Structure formats: structure tokens, C-alpha cells
Amino acid sequence: MRTPTPVLRDPVGLTELKDWGTVPGMLEGESRTSGVLLHKGPDGESECGVWVCTPGHWRCEVTRDEFCHFLAGRCVYTRMDGEVIEIEPGTVAFFPAGWCGTCRVLETVRKVYMIR
């Protein structure tokens, strides 16, 4: 038996989001996250979906490779070595496992992502 191909239409306009709680370890504010999981691999390690996050500032440690396409909002990632990555709608980024720094969400961010 064939498993249907996961498809998500209009990730920008998607309104039925599951509450994923607050970001742990906040430096400022209280960012809340929500989203839709499109697929989770059988081993539970790979996943993809839509992620939404409200403004705030926190320390960020990437534990697995993550590819992101930002659809809405604005934020700034600052790597521990000082590199600054300004995010706006249309930005595509890849954060390798081991990336450490901070994330400051200025306007609610929406992205499609894949973690492996």
C-alpha cells in the first residue's frame, strides 16, 4: 500500500496552527511558537513543516542541520563569532548542526523548514 505524498498548500496563509509553546531560555520577552508538521521520519530525527514565532530574544543552539525558507516577518540571528544574519521574507538559510548564537525576532516570523 502506498503512503500519500505530504502536501501543504499556502503555507503563508495557513491559519490552523498547533500551539508548540514558548521558546525555552529566553533572554528577553516570551516568544511563542506554533506550526504544522508536514512530515516526521520513521526514526523521529528528520522532519519538515511550517514554524511561526512571535517576537523575543533567546540563545539558539542548532542540534541538527536545518534548512529554512522564511515567508514572513523579520529577525536577526547572531552567531557566537559575531556574524549577523538579517532575515526578511524570501530569505533562505541553512544552519548546520553545531551553529550557536542568538535569535532576535522583531516581527512574527513564519518559515518552512526541514531538519535532518
Secondary structure, 3 states (H helix, E strand, C coil): CCCCCCCCCCCCCCCCCEEEEECCCEEEECCEEEEEEEEECCCCCCEEEEEEECCEEEEEECCCCEEEEEEEEEEEEEECCCCEEEECCCCEEEECCCCEEEEEEEEEEEEEEEEC
